[in-house]
Amino acid sequence: MHELALTENIIAGVAERVEGARVTRVVLQIGKLSGVVPEAVRFCFDVCAAGTALEGASLEIVEIPARAICRSCKSTIELSDMIALCSCGSANLRMLSGNELRVKEVEVL
């Protein structure tokens, strides 16, 4: 489960930046096609946060839809997986969103 290692790294990075302040809330953005399972991150968060400045913090996960623009017809489409075609039949797509894994907000006391 790579989500455990990702969660450990997120917590370590946030803890380093808050320099000892107590974190009360973390907001993560996770793209639908990022390969990261939001529920697995949620499951790992409390365990990984124990003994750090993030212990007891709430975790909010915002899932970012996967969107692309068709290079052929310029339509913007929403993707359900990486194997996608535009309604015009083209597979020549440029990703706009959906690959994110980002700490969007951190609340501290």
SULDALIN-V674717 format. One record per residue. N is the residue number from 0. PSI is psi in radians with two decimals (NA if undefined). Layout:
# SULDALIN-V674717
N/PSI ; N/PSI
This chain:
# SULDALIN-V674717
0/1.79 ; 1/-0.26 ; 2/-0.54 ; 3/-0.85 ; 4/-0.70 ; 5/-0.78 ; 6/-0.73 ; 7/-0.76 ; 8/-0.68 ; 9/-0.83 ; 10/-0.75 ; 11/-0.74 ; 12/-0.75 ; 13/-0.79 ; 14/-0.69 ; 15/-0.69 ; 16/-0.46 ; 17/-0.10 ; 18/0.88 ; 19/-0.21 ; 20/2.62 ; 21/2.20 ; 22/2.29 ; 23/-0.38 ; 24/2.47 ; 25/2.33 ; 26/2.12 ; 27/2.49 ; 28/2.20 ; 29/2.09 ; 30/2.54 ; 31/-0.53 ; 32/0.36 ; 33/-0.30 ; 34/0.08 ; 35/2.26 ; 36/1.93 ; 37/-0.72 ; 38/-0.57 ; 39/-0.69 ; 40/-0.77 ; 41/-0.74 ; 42/-0.70 ; 43/-0.40 ; 44/-0.93 ; 45/-0.69 ; 46/-0.78 ; 47/-0.50 ; 48/-0.30 ; 49/2.28 ; 50/0.12 ; 51/3.11 ; 52/-0.20 ; 53/0.00 ; 54/2.24 ; 55/-0.09 ; 56/2.60 ; 57/2.64 ; 58/2.18 ; 59/2.24 ; 60/2.18 ; 61/2.05 ; 62/2.20 ; 63/2.16 ; 64/2.64 ; 65/2.15 ; 66/2.60 ; 67/2.80 ; 68/2.38 ; 69/2.21 ; 70/-0.29 ; 71/-0.92 ; 72/-0.06 ; 73/0.21 ; 74/2.58 ; 75/2.26 ; 76/2.71 ; 77/2.39 ; 78/2.49 ; 79/-0.34 ; 80/3.10 ; 81/-0.27 ; 82/1.73 ; 83/2.66 ; 84/2.53 ; 85/2.82 ; 86/-0.33 ; 87/-0.12 ; 88/-0.13 ; 89/2.49 ; 90/0.12 ; 91/1.42 ; 92/2.57 ; 93/2.14 ; 94/2.36 ; 95/-0.65 ; 96/2.85 ; 97/-0.17 ; 98/0.07 ; 99/2.58 ; 100/1.76 ; 101/2.42 ; 102/1.96 ; 103/-0.73 ; 104/2.62 ; 105/2.21 ; 106/2.32 ; 107/2.78 ; 108/NA
